[in-house]
Amino acid sequence: MKIAFFSSKTYDQNSFTLANAGHAHAMTFFEAPLNADTASMAQGFPAVCVFVNDVVNRPVLETLKAQGTELIVLRCAGFNNVDLNAASELGIRVARVPAYSPHAVAEHALALILTLNRKTHRAYNRVREGNFSLDGLLGFDLAGRTVGVVGAGKIGEIFAHIMEAIGCKVLISDPYPSNTIQEKYEIVPFETLVKASDIISLHCPLTPSTHHLINEAVLSQCKRGVMLINTSRGKMVDTKAAIQALKTGQLGALGLDVYEEEGDLFFADLSSEVIQDDVFMRLLSFPNVLITGHQGFFTREALKNIADTTLANVTAFATGEGEFFEVGTEKIVG
């Protein structure tokens, strides 16, 4: 099939070109994101491949349908940027990559915790300047701390296992925990987790119920000085509320690999430009805030799995045989 890739980078082109050896699809890569202004670029492509910040709303889907698009394939696990109701009404199928490398994201969450706690990013810069003072670098033992894991899917489960191995007490909040999770960890209501945790890490999908899950009211119930980690979706944290909590010390540290307005920032080199997002720039002014640009997924293994599964979805759609991870059903066809 002919596939139009939007928001593509060099690493996408490399990984998909390698994976395509077993499929022989006709791939065209566009660096531009998919939105109402760029949807016309997909003219004549029956399949369109998108990423986390591409806009796949009703107007875009209507344009794609009129141009002959039959399939949307997400090269990610989340699908909150796709209007699924509109896609269904228009007869456009939507597939995703349900699990590309849960270890990658879970390990990145740990990296954010360790860096914020032991301040290795600040120590690195000091030593390069010949400053070997330890003032301001004081951390705490993770062993014995309570870590609250919000969302116990594959990523959340692996993260919980990592933190337990370090010696932390792990609490889980998930409306539908698996039997394995229930057997291994203490399942508690979200409100209980918030009040008891020294570190809170978000690993749940973005839905209407999780939008601004972390807000002013929730932050006020946390332990004073709590550390908050978000490697899931940016809109789960009310950024302005987090800033206020940082200012008062209620929020002791904040690690973000995602940001609720990241669409205009992440995956681009803006180093020579003046960033216009005042809220984001305010976040950067805090010494106890660490932000990475949605790189939690970014490992060799994850890129290979993403490319393999995405192209397998297209092949299954075209042939009716093999695994087709359709959003909402994720069934095997053929």
C-alpha positions in Angstrom: 0.0 0.0 0.0 1.0 3.6 -0.4 1.6 5.1 3.0 2.0 8.8 3.8 4.1 9.4 7.0 3.6 12.7 8.8 5.8 14.3 11.5 8.6 12.0 10.3 12.2 12.4 11.3 15.4 10.8 10.0 15.2 8.0 12.6 11.6 7.2 11.5 12.8 6.9 7.9 15.7 4.7 8.8 13.7 2.3 11.0 10.7 2.0 8.6 13.0 1.6 5.6 14.6 -1.4 7.3 11.3 -2.9 8.4 9.7 -2.5 5.0 12.1 -5.0 3.5 9.6 -7.7 4.5 6.5 -5.8 3.3 7.3 -3.7 0.2 4.9 -0.9 0.9 5.3 2.4 -1.0 6.3 4.9 1.7 6.5 8.7 1.4 7.8 10.7 4.4 6.6 14.2 5.2 8.4 16.2 8.0 5.3 18.4 8.4 2.7 17.4 11.0 -0.7 16.3 10.0 -3.4 19.0 10.5 -6.1 20.8 8.5 -3.4 22.8 6.6 -1.4 19.7 5.5 -4.0 17.0 5.1 -4.1 17.7 1.3 -0.5 16.3 1.1 -2.1 12.8 1.7 -4.0 13.0 -1.6 -4.1 9.5 -3.1 -2.6 7.7 -0.1 -4.9 4.9 1.2 -2.9 4.7 4.4 -1.7 7.6 6.6 0.8 7.1 9.4 0.7 9.6 12.3 2.5 10.3 15.6 1.4 11.7 19.0 1.0 15.4 18.1 -0.6 15.0 14.7 -4.1 16.4 14.6 -6.6 13.7 13.4 -9.9 15.4 14.1 -13.2 15.3 12.2 -12.2 18.0 9.6 -8.9 16.3 8.9 -10.5 12.9 8.7 -13.1 14.2 6.3 -10.4 15.6 4.0 -8.5 12.3 4.1 -11.6 10.3 3.3 -12.4 12.5 0.3 -8.8 11.9 -0.9 -9.0 8.2 -0.7 -7.6 7.4 2.7 -8.9 4.1 4.3 -6.5 3.5 7.1 -4.9 5.6 9.9 -1.9 3.8 11.5 -0.5 5.3 14.7 3.1 4.6 15.4 2.5 5.0 19.1 0.3 3.4 21.8 -1.9 6.5 22.6 -4.8 7.5 20.3 -6.2 10.5 22.1 -5.4 12.7 19.1 -7.8 10.8 16.8 -11.5 11.4 16.7 -12.5 7.7 16.7 -16.2 8.4 16.4 -15.6 10.5 13.2 -13.3 7.8 11.8 -15.9 5.1 12.4 -18.6 7.2 10.8 -16.4 7.8 7.8 -15.4 4.2 7.5 -11.7 4.8 8.2 -10.0 2.1 10.2 -7.6 3.1 12.9 -4.7 0.8 14.2 -1.9 1.5 16.7 1.1 -0.1 18.3 -0.2 -1.3 21.7 3.3 -2.2 23.1 6.5 -1.2 21.5 8.9 -1.2 24.4 7.3 -0.7 27.8 10.8 -1.0 29.4 12.0 2.1 27.5 9.4 4.4 29.1 9.5 2.8 32.5 13.3 3.1 32.6 13.1 6.8 31.5 10.7 7.5 34.4 13.4 6.0 36.7 16.0 8.2 35.0 13.9 11.3 35.8 13.5 10.3 39.4 17.2 9.6 39.9 18.3 12.8 38.2 15.9 15.0 40.2 16.7 13.3 43.5 20.5 13.2 43.2 20.8 16.3 40.9 23.3 14.6 38.6 22.5 17.1 35.8 23.6 20.0 38.1 26.6 18.0 39.3 27.7 17.3 35.8 27.8 21.0 34.9 29.6 21.9 38.1 32.4 19.4 37.7 33.0 20.5 34.1 33.5 24.0 35.5 35.9 22.8 38.2 33.3 23.2 41.0 33.3 20.2 43.3 31.1 21.6 46.0 28.3 19.4 47.2 26.2 22.2 48.5 22.7 22.0 47.0 23.1 18.5 45.8 21.6 16.7 48.8 19.2 13.8 47.9 17.5 11.0 49.7 17.5 7.2 49.7 14.8 5.8 47.4 14.8 2.6 49.4 12.0 2.7 52.0 10.0 5.5 50.1 6.5 5.0 49.0 6.0 5.2 45.2 2.5 5.6 43.8 1.9 4.2 40.3 -1.1 5.6 38.5 -2.0 3.1 35.8 -0.8 -0.5 35.8 -0.7 -1.4 32.2 2.5 -2.9 30.8 4.6 0.3 31.4 3.2 0.8 34.9 3.8 -2.8 35.8 7.4 -2.7 34.7 8.0 0.6 36.5 6.4 -0.8 39.7 8.8 -3.8 39.4 11.8 -1.5 39.0 10.9 0.6 42.0 10.1 -2.5 44.2 13.5 -3.9 43.3 15.2 -0.7 44.5 13.4 -1.2 47.8 10.4 1.1 47.6 6.9 0.4 48.8 4.7 0.4 45.8 1.0 1.5 45.7 -1.1 1.0 42.6 -4.1 2.9 41.4 -5.9 1.4 38.4 -9.6 0.9 37.8 -9.0 -2.4 36.0 -5.9 -4.1 37.5 -4.8 -7.4 36.1 -4.8 -10.5 38.3 -1.0 -10.4 38.3 -1.0 -6.8 39.6 -3.5 -7.6 42.3 -1.5 -10.5 43.5 1.8 -8.6 43.6 0.9 -5.1 44.7 -1.3 -3.1 47.0 -4.2 -1.7 45.0 -5.6 1.5 46.5 -8.0 4.3 45.5 -6.4 7.3 43.7 -7.1 9.5 46.7 -5.3 7.2 49.0 -2.3 6.9 46.7 -2.0 10.7 46.4 -1.9 11.2 50.2 0.5 8.3 51.0 3.1 8.6 48.2 6.5 10.3 48.3 6.8 9.9 44.5 3.8 9.7 42.1 4.4 8.5 38.6 1.7 8.6 35.9 1.3 5.7 33.4 -2.3 5.9 32.4 -3.8 6.9 29.0 -5.3 10.3 28.4 -9.0 10.2 28.5 -11.7 12.7 29.5 -11.6 11.3 33.0 -7.8 11.7 33.3 -7.5 15.1 31.7 -5.9 17.3 34.4 -5.9 14.3 36.7 -3.2 16.2 38.7 -4.8 19.5 39.5 -4.8 22.1 42.3 -7.1 20.0 44.6 -5.1 16.8 44.1 -1.8 18.6 44.7 -3.1 20.1 47.9 -3.8 16.5 49.2 -0.2 15.3 48.5 2.5 15.0 51.0 4.4 18.3 51.1 7.5 18.0 48.9 6.1 15.1 46.8 7.9 14.3 43.5 5.7 14.0 40.5 6.7 12.2 37.3 4.8 12.2 34.0 5.9 10.1 31.1 2.4 9.5 29.7 0.5 12.4 28.2 1.0 16.1 29.0 -2.6 17.0 29.5 -2.9 14.8 32.6 -1.1 17.5 34.6 -2.6 21.0 35.0 0.7 22.9 34.4 -0.4 26.1 36.0 -1.5 24.3 39.2 1.9 22.5 39.2 3.7 25.8 39.0 1.8 27.2 41.9 2.6 24.1 44.0 6.3 24.4 43.0 6.3 28.0 44.2 4.9 27.0 47.7 7.1 23.9 48.0 4.0 21.6 48.1 5.4 20.0 45.0 9.0 19.2 45.7 10.2 18.1 42.3 8.6 17.7 38.9 9.9 15.4 36.1 8.2 15.7 32.7 8.8 13.9 29.5 5.5 15.3 28.1 3.8 18.7 28.3 0.2 19.6 27.7 1.1 22.2 25.0 4.0 20.2 23.6 2.6 20.2 20.0 4.3 23.5 19.2 7.6 22.6 20.9 8.6 19.0 21.0 10.4 17.1 18.2 11.8 20.3 16.7 15.0 22.3 17.1 14.0 25.7 18.4 17.4 26.6 19.9 17.7 29.7 17.7 14.2 30.9 18.3 12.5 32.7 21.2 10.0 30.3 22.7 6.6 32.0 23.0 5.1 29.6 25.6 5.4 31.6 28.8 4.0 28.8 30.9 6.7 26.4 29.6 9.4 29.0 30.2 8.2 29.5 33.7 8.6 25.7 34.3 12.2 25.9 33.1 13.0 28.6 35.7 12.7 26.1 38.6 15.8 24.2 39.7 13.7 21.3 40.8 12.0 20.8 37.4 13.4 18.4 34.8 11.9 18.3 31.3 12.8 16.0 28.4 11.3 16.3 25.0 9.1 13.2 24.8 12.0 10.9 24.5 10.9 8.1 26.8 10.1 5.8 23.9 13.4 6.6 22.1 15.4 3.4 22.2 16.7 1.2 19.3 14.4 -1.6 20.4 11.4 0.6 20.6 11.9 2.1 17.1 12.3 -1.3 15.6 9.2 -2.6 17.3 7.2 0.5 16.3 8.2 0.1 12.6 7.6 -3.7 12.6 4.1 -3.5 14.2 3.0 -0.4 12.2 3.9 -2.0 8.8 2.4 -5.3 9.9 -0.8 -3.5 10.7 -0.8 -2.1 7.1 -0.1 -5.5 5.6 -2.9 -7.1 7.7 -5.3 -4.5 6.6 -4.4 -4.9 2.9 -4.4 -8.7 2.9 -6.8 -9.7 5.6 -4.2 -11.9 7.2 -2.0 -11.5 10.3 -2.2 -9.3 13.4 -4.2 -6.1 13.0 -4.2 -4.0 16.2 -7.3 -2.0 15.6 -8.1 0.6 18.2 -11.0 -0.5 20.3 -10.7 -4.2 19.3 -7.1 -4.9 18.6 -8.1 -8.2 17.1 -6.4 -10.7 14.9 -7.9 -11.0 11.5 -7.4 -13.7 8.9 
